[in-house]
Amino acid sequence: MSESQRILVVGPSWVGDMVMAQTLFAELQRQQDCAIDVLAPAWCRPLLSRMPEVRAPLDLPFDHGDLKLAARRTLGRSLRGRYDQCFVLPNSLKSALVPFWARVPVRTGWRGEMRYGLLNDVRVLDKQRHPLMVQRFVALALPAEASPPPLETITPPHLVVSEDSLEQALRAHGLNPDVPVLGLCPGAEFGPAKRWPEYHYAEVARDWISTRGGQVWIFGSGKDLPVAEAIRDALPGAQRSSVQLLAGNTSLEQAVDLLSATDAVVSNDSGLMHIAAALGRPLVAVYGSTSPDFTPPLGSAVRVVRLGLDCSPCFQRECPLGHLNCLRQLEPARVISALQDLAVKED
């Protein structure tokens, strides 16, 4: 790589994947000083603006699944002459069109949907040699023949929140983090087979409030508000005032900033789980139908809790057996114990 290398990255379209893509950005800058711009959906800006390696986020003005060849060609032509190399992280054919029309000299990515010609530095993925998503991202910055990067050599995602941004988010929602804060992330866009039951979350919240005199902030999208309300309503009446329902009431930017103020987080396998880990928060990650073997949360203060039943991971949106035992039988006591272990480590 030459000095002042200008790099464009076509980023993923999922929250967790975008967080993990920071491992590639860090590897590129570890190799040498370079300017990295990331082309991604506009909602990614709150994440990219908190990644110190990223010079500028560039909005990709297409909905997921849109082809819009003419618009992609126009966007690509507007970027001509600006970059020396592009890394295309999604595996779709359409994700490689903009850098092709931008005439970026080196266009690197995994083969994906047979993108020969669109990419001119095509890598063939061996899933056994690169079992983790972060290994696949970082490997693109290395020579094609290089050995897979060991996990311990990869710089984990590390989002940076400014004090001013955090203060603004706290004021906007009338929050005070001086009392110990437990963040709960009970949603999962993938489907119900990723969602630990709300009554288990309520038991963890009850223990946090009663044993630590703490408060609970519940994060998520508008779709998660009914679950957040169910968690609060399952608590004894005197404890409900210690719960803040943030699900559906924050922007992604505010959610990131407020998660940084928590003392611990319990989350399903979701984008917010990866954000919490990237913020360095003590995190208990609950797994059901999915597995931490491909996209684990990375961080020094992470505990993964799962049952590992014979029927899991099934990677289904809904339990194919109809019982959801991988989550229903995962008792709150295990999560509470993991939180206690993390508290001891923090001390």
C-alpha positions in Angstrom: 0.0 0.0 0.0 1.4 3.4 -0.9 1.5 6.5 1.3 -1.9 8.4 1.5 -3.8 5.4 0.2 -7.4 6.5 -0.5 -9.8 3.7 0.4 -13.5 3.2 -0.2 -15.4 0.5 1.7 -18.8 -0.7 0.6 -20.2 -1.6 4.0 -22.8 -4.1 5.2 -26.5 -3.3 5.8 -26.9 -4.8 9.2 -26.1 -3.1 12.5 -24.0 -6.0 13.9 -22.1 -6.5 10.7 -21.3 -2.8 10.4 -19.9 -2.8 13.9 -17.7 -5.8 13.1 -16.5 -4.2 9.9 -14.5 -1.8 12.1 -12.0 -4.7 12.4 -11.1 -4.2 8.8 -10.8 -0.4 9.1 -8.4 -0.9 12.1 -6.3 -3.4 10.2 -6.0 -1.1 7.2 -4.8 1.7 9.4 -2.5 -0.6 11.3 -0.7 -1.4 8.1 -0.2 2.3 7.4 -1.9 5.7 7.5 -4.8 5.9 5.0 -8.0 7.7 4.5 -11.1 5.4 4.7 -14.6 6.4 3.5 -17.5 4.0 3.9 -20.4 3.8 1.5 -23.4 2.5 3.4 -27.1 3.2 4.1 -27.7 6.5 5.8 -28.7 4.9 9.1 -25.1 3.7 9.5 -23.9 7.3 10.1 -24.3 7.1 13.9 -22.0 4.1 13.9 -19.5 5.3 11.4 -19.2 8.7 13.0 -18.1 6.9 16.2 -15.3 4.9 14.5 -12.1 6.9 14.6 -10.7 5.1 11.5 -13.4 6.4 9.2 -12.8 9.8 7.5 -16.3 10.1 6.1 -19.5 8.1 5.7 -21.1 8.3 2.3 -24.8 7.6 2.0 -25.9 4.7 -0.2 -29.3 6.0 -1.3 -30.9 2.6 -2.1 -33.3 0.5 -0.1 -32.3 -3.1 0.7 -32.9 -5.2 -2.5 -33.1 -2.2 -4.8 -31.2 -2.7 -8.1 -31.6 0.8 -9.7 -28.8 0.3 -12.2 -29.0 3.9 -13.6 -28.8 5.5 -10.2 -25.9 3.2 -9.2 -24.0 4.1 -12.4 -24.5 7.8 -11.7 -23.3 7.4 -8.1 -20.2 5.4 -9.3 -19.3 8.0 -11.9 -19.5 10.8 -9.3 -16.8 9.0 -7.3 -14.3 8.5 -10.2 -10.7 9.5 -9.4 -11.3 9.7 -5.7 -10.0 6.2 -4.5 -7.1 3.9 -5.0 -8.8 0.7 -3.7 -12.2 -0.4 -2.7 -13.2 -3.2 -0.4 -16.7 -4.7 -1.0 -18.0 -6.4 2.1 -21.4 -7.6 1.0 -21.5 -10.6 -1.2 -24.2 -9.4 -3.6 -23.5 -8.6 -7.2 -25.2 -5.2 -6.9 -22.9 -4.1 -4.1 -19.9 -4.3 -6.5 -21.5 -2.1 -9.2 -20.7 1.4 -7.7 -17.0 0.8 -7.4 -16.9 -0.7 -10.8 -18.5 2.3 -12.4 -16.3 4.5 -10.2 -13.3 2.9 -11.9 -11.5 2.2 -8.6 -8.2 0.6 -9.7 -8.3 -2.2 -7.2 -11.6 -3.7 -6.2 -11.3 -6.3 -3.5 -13.9 -8.7 -2.2 -15.0 -12.3 -1.8 -16.3 -14.0 -4.9 -19.9 -13.9 -3.7 -22.4 -13.8 -6.6 -19.8 -14.5 -9.3 -18.5 -11.0 -9.5 -15.6 -11.5 -11.8 -15.1 -8.4 -13.8 -16.8 -6.2 -11.3 -14.1 -7.1 -8.8 -10.5 -7.5 -10.0 -9.1 -8.7 -6.7 -11.4 -11.6 -6.2 -10.9 -13.8 -3.2 -12.4 -17.3 -2.9 -13.6 -17.9 0.7 -12.7 -21.1 2.5 -15.3 -21.0 5.4 -13.3 -23.6 7.3 -10.1 -21.5 7.3 -12.1 -18.3 8.1 -14.9 -19.4 10.5 -15.5 -15.9 12.0 -17.0 -12.9 10.2 -14.3 -10.6 11.5 -11.6 -13.0 10.1 -13.2 -12.7 6.7 -13.3 -8.9 6.9 -9.7 -8.6 8.1 -8.4 -11.2 5.6 -9.4 -8.9 2.7 -6.7 -6.4 3.9 -4.0 -9.2 3.7 -2.5 -10.9 0.7 -4.7 -13.5 -0.8 -2.3 -16.3 0.2 -1.8 -15.1 3.8 -2.8 -17.3 6.7 -6.2 -16.5 8.4 -5.7 -13.9 11.1 -5.9 -15.4 14.6 -8.7 -13.8 16.6 -6.3 -12.5 19.2 -4.4 -10.4 16.6 -7.6 -8.6 15.4 -8.4 -5.2 16.9 -12.0 -5.6 18.2 -14.6 -3.0 17.4 -14.3 0.1 19.6 -16.9 2.8 19.2 -16.0 6.2 20.7 -18.7 8.4 22.2 -17.9 12.1 23.0 -18.9 13.5 26.4 -21.0 16.3 24.7 -22.9 13.8 22.7 -23.6 11.7 25.7 -24.7 14.7 27.8 -27.1 15.7 25.1 -28.7 12.2 25.0 -29.0 12.1 28.8 -30.7 15.5 28.9 -33.0 14.7 26.0 -34.4 11.7 27.9 -34.1 13.1 31.5 -31.7 10.3 32.5 -29.2 10.2 35.4 -26.5 7.5 35.2 -25.2 8.1 38.7 -27.4 5.2 40.0 -26.1 1.9 38.6 -27.6 1.3 35.2 -28.5 -2.1 33.7 -29.2 -1.9 29.9 -31.6 -4.5 28.5 -31.8 -5.2 24.8 -34.7 -7.7 24.6 -35.4 -7.4 20.8 -34.0 -9.1 17.8 -34.9 -8.2 14.2 -34.2 -11.7 13.0 -37.2 -13.2 14.7 -38.6 -14.7 18.0 -36.2 -17.6 18.0 -33.5 -15.1 19.1 -35.6 -13.5 21.9 -35.1 -14.5 25.5 -38.6 -14.4 27.1 -39.6 -11.1 28.7 -40.4 -12.8 32.0 -36.8 -13.9 32.3 -35.6 -10.4 31.5 -38.0 -9.1 34.2 -36.3 -11.4 36.8 -32.9 -10.1 35.9 -34.2 -6.5 36.2 -35.8 -7.3 39.6 -32.6 -8.6 40.9 -30.6 -5.7 39.7 -32.9 -3.1 41.3 -33.3 -5.0 44.6 -29.7 -6.1 45.2 -27.8 -3.1 43.7 -30.4 -0.3 44.2 -30.0 0.2 40.5 -32.1 1.3 37.5 -32.9 -0.4 34.2 -32.9 1.2 30.7 -34.6 -0.9 28.1 -33.4 -0.3 24.5 -34.7 -1.3 21.1 -36.8 -0.2 18.2 -40.5 0.7 18.2 -41.3 -3.0 17.5 -39.7 -3.8 20.9 -41.8 -1.4 22.9 -44.5 -4.0 23.8 -41.8 -6.4 25.1 -40.2 -3.5 27.1 -43.6 -2.7 28.6 -44.1 -6.4 29.5 -40.8 -6.5 31.3 -41.6 -3.4 33.3 -45.2 -4.5 34.1 -43.9 -7.9 35.4 -41.9 -6.1 38.1 -43.3 -5.3 41.6 -45.1 -2.0 41.6 -42.4 -0.2 43.7 -39.7 -1.2 41.2 -41.4 0.0 38.0 -40.3 3.6 38.5 -36.7 2.4 38.2 -37.3 1.3 34.6 -36.9 3.7 31.7 -38.5 2.5 28.4 -36.2 3.8 25.7 -37.3 1.3 23.0 -38.8 3.2 20.1 -38.0 6.5 21.8 -34.4 7.0 20.8 -32.5 7.5 17.5 -29.8 5.0 16.9 -27.3 7.7 17.7 -28.9 8.3 21.1 -29.1 4.6 21.7 -25.3 4.2 21.1 -24.5 7.1 23.4 -26.8 6.0 26.2 -25.5 2.4 26.0 -22.1 3.8 26.7 -23.4 5.1 30.1 -24.6 1.7 31.3 -22.8 -0.3 34.0 -23.8 -3.6 32.4 -25.9 -4.9 29.5 -27.9 -8.0 28.9 -28.8 -8.6 25.3 -30.1 -11.1 22.8 -28.0 -11.9 19.7 -28.6 -8.6 18.0 -27.0 -5.4 16.6 -27.3 -3.7 20.0 -25.3 -6.6 21.5 -22.4 -5.8 19.2 -22.7 -2.1 19.9 -22.6 -2.8 23.7 -19.5 -4.9 23.2 -17.8 -2.3 21.0 -18.5 0.3 23.7 -16.6 -1.8 26.2 -19.6 -2.4 28.4 -19.8 -5.5 30.6 -22.1 -7.7 28.5 -24.0 -10.9 29.0 -25.1 -12.2 25.5 -28.0 -14.6 25.5 -28.0 -17.1 22.5 -30.9 -19.4 21.5 -31.4 -20.4 17.9 -28.1 -18.9 16.7 -24.5 -19.5 17.6 -21.6 -17.4 18.8 -19.3 -19.4 16.6 -19.6 -17.0 13.6 -20.4 -13.6 15.0 -19.5 -13.5 18.7 -19.5 -10.2 20.5 -15.9 -9.2 20.9 -14.6 -7.6 24.1 -12.7 -8.3 27.3 -15.9 -8.1 29.5 -18.3 -10.4 27.6 -20.0 -13.5 28.9 -22.0 -15.7 26.5 -24.9 -17.7 28.0 -26.6 -20.5 26.1 -27.9 -24.0 26.7 -26.5 -25.7 23.6 -29.4 -28.1 23.2 -29.2 -30.9 20.6 -31.7 -28.9 18.4 -29.7 -25.7 18.5 -28.4 -23.8 16.7 -31.1 -24.2 14.1 -30.7 -20.6 12.7 -34.5 -20.4 12.2 -36.6 -17.2 12.8 -39.2 -19.3 14.7 -38.7 -22.5 16.6 -39.3 -25.4 14.1 -40.3 -27.6 17.1 -42.6 -25.1 18.6 -41.2 -25.1 22.1 -38.4 -22.6 22.1 -36.7 -24.5 24.8 -33.2 -23.1 24.0 -34.4 -19.8 25.5 -37.3 -20.7 27.7 -35.2 -23.2 29.7 -32.3 -20.8 30.0 -32.9 -19.7 33.6 -32.4 -16.0 34.7 -30.1 -17.3 37.5 -27.4 -18.0 34.9 -27.5 -14.5 33.5 -27.6 -13.0 37.0 -24.5 -15.1 37.9 -22.7 -13.9 34.8 -23.5 -10.3 35.7 -22.0 -10.9 39.1 -18.9 -12.4 37.6 -18.5 -9.4 35.4 -18.9 -7.0 38.4 -16.2 -8.8 40.2 -13.9 -8.5 37.2 -14.6 -4.8 36.9 -13.8 -4.3 40.6 
